[in-house]
Amino acid sequence: MNSLIQSHNQKTARLAALCSARRSIELDFFTEASNNYKSYIMGNVAFNPHENPSLTEMVKQDFINEAQNPETGIIRLQTRLNIEKKSLPPTEIKQYQKQIDQYFKRLDQIIELGGYLTAAIEPLFPDNLPIFIANYNNININGVNERTRDRNMFMLAGWADLFNYFSDVDAEKSYYFTQSVNGEMVVFSQKILFKIGGKTFEKYLHKKPYVVDDFMRNKNIEKSISRYLHVE
């Protein structure tokens, strides 16, 4: 019985140590992100050379371009409906209206999903990081293993634009529409690129077993002028 109790206590202590070590890594990362942001704010540069393309600006420009397309844009379609509706065949009117409705439906979906995303990650916005860090005992980043916990931590940072203040990490955001059982839906996607050999890679990913395994399998590696490891 004593050996069973001792084994249980050792296991509990081991799990507690692993949990503490994990939280220490997370706190270190978010603290570094906060310090990087403060350094940028206090610096004398006129613009941020590491700022990643904004998903909001990307969506805005795409929808403006789509609306203004001289052939298929909704401005042209709506103008034709307003001016030539009586002379247009019913099938053409129906098609125009379908395209217009789809445009605004997609726009509404993006606005709605963007609102949910903003509300979810607002505590991690650069200005809010000090409070987020101070309350970290009440926060838990989920994951069944080290890979998924790292992935979730980095994805949160990416959506909160924290990598705008890292010189060796890029966050590539995109969106697309896909069919579901309930009709068309919008999906936001993101890829985080770590410069291999960069300070952030060396500090948080170097020699981790799953990263080494990815290297051995040539998985999640992108080659350009510099090589990058990505999570998405």
N, C-alpha and C positions, 0 to 999 in steps of 0.2 A: 504493500500500500504506500509506504514511504517513497519507493522508487517511482510509482505512478504519479504521486503528488509532485515530486521533484522534476520529473519529465514535463509535466503540465506547466509548472512554474517556469522552467527553462524555455519552453515553447512560447509562453506568454511574454516573457522578457525579450525573447528574440524578435517577436512580432512588434512589440512596442518600440524596440530599437530601430527596426526597419522603417516603421511609420514615422518616427522622429527624424530619421535621416532623410526620408523622402520630403517631409514638410520643410526641412532645412534647405533642401535644393530648391523647392518652389519659392520659398521666401527670398532666397538669395537671388533667384532670377527676377522676381517682380521688384525687388529692391534695386537691382541693377537697372531695370527698365525705368524706374522712377528717377534714379540718379542721372541716367542718360538724358531724360526729358528735361530735368532741371538744368543740366549743363547746356542744353540747346537754348532754353529760355534765357539763361543768364549770359549766353555767348553774344558775340557781335556780328554773327552772320545774318545777311539779309534774307536768305532763303535756306530751306532744308535740303541739302544735296542727297539725302538718303530717303526722302519721302516717296512712298510707293503710290502708284496710280490709285485714285479713289474710285471705289465701286459706285458711289453715288454719282460722281461726275460722269463715269462711264455710261451708266444707265440713262442719265439725263441727256447726254449727247446722242446716244443711240436712238432714243425716242424722238428727239428733235429732228434728227436726220431722217428717220422713218416718216415722220409727219410731213416733212418738206420735200420728200421724194417727188419729182415732177411727174412721174408716171403712175406710181402706186400709193403715194402719200395720202393720208386721210384729209389733208387740207384740200387737195385736188378733188378727192372723192366727194367730200362734203359740199364743195363748191358746185360740182356737177349736179348733185342731188338738189341743191337749192335753186339752181338756175334752169336745169334741163329735165327735171323730174318728169314732167308731163310727156316729154318726147322719148324718154328712155324705156326700153322693154322691161317688163316686170322682173325677169330673171337677172338683168343687170342691176336693177335697183336693189334686189335682194342680196346680190353678191357684194355690192358696195356697202350696204348697211351691215352685212356680216363682218366685213373687214374693219369697219369703223368700231363696231361693238367689241370685236376681239382686241383692238388696239387699247381701248379704254379699260377693258377687263384685265388685260395684262398689266397695264399701268397701276390699276387698283391693287392687284395682287402683289406687285413689287413694293408699293407703298406700305401695304399691310405687313408683309413679311419683314421689310426694313424696320418698321416700328417695333415689332416683336424683338428683332435682333438688337436694336439699340437699347431697349429696355433691359434686355438680359445682360448685356455687357457693359452698361453704363458705369457700374462700380469699378471697372478696370480702365476707364478712360484715363489718360495721363494725369489730368488734374485731380482725379479721384484716387489715385494709387496710394497716397499716404494713409487715407482712411481705410482702404481695402487691406493694406498690409497690417495696420493696427488691429483690425478685426479678424485676422487670419485664423485665429483659433476656432472661429465659428464657420469656417469655409472648408470645403472638401472637394478636391478635383478627383472625379471618379476615374476608374480604369482597372481592368482585371489583371494587368501586368505593367511592367515598366514602360514598354512601348506605347501602350494606349494612354497611360498617365502622362507621359511626355507629349504625346500627340495632342491630347486635350489641353494641356497647359499652353503649348505653343499656338494651337488654334485660337484659344481665347485671346492670347496676346495679339495674334494677327488681326482678328476681328476688331479689337480695340485700338488698332493702329499703333501698337507699341513698337513694332519693328521699324517705324519711321525714324527711330532714334538709335538704331543699330547700324553700323557701317558695313557689317558682313552678313546680314540677313535680309532677304527680300520676301514680301508677302504678295503673291499674285492672286487677285480676286477676279471672279467671273460669275456669270449667271446664265441660265438657260431655262427653256420651257420644256416640259415633258408631260406625256399623257399618264394619267393615273385612273383608278377605278371611278373616281369622282370627277373626271374631266381633266383639262389641262391645268398644270400647276407650275409655279416658278421655283427654281432651285438656286441657291447661292452656293458657290464653291470657292475653295481657297487652297493654294499651295504655298507652303513655307519652304524657302530655299536657304540652306546654310552653306556658306562658303567653306569648303573643306580646307582645313588648316587655319581658318579664321579663329579669332579669340573666342567667339561664342560657341563654335563647334568644339574647340579644344576643352572648353570649360564644362559643357553640358552633355556632349554626345561622344566625345573621343573614348574609344576602347569599351563602350557599352556593348554587351554581348549581342544584342539585336542589330546594332549598327555594324559590328564586325561581320555578322552573318549576312547582312545586306551587301556589304562589300564583296564578300566571297561569292555571292550569287549575282553580282552586278545588278542589284535591284535598288530602285529609288535613287539612282545616280544619274545626274545629267552632266554632260561634257560640253564645255564651251571654252572660252579663253581660260576660265577657272572652272574647276569641277564643283558641283553642288550636290548636297544630299537634300532630298525634299520629303516633306510629309504633307499629306493632303487628305 
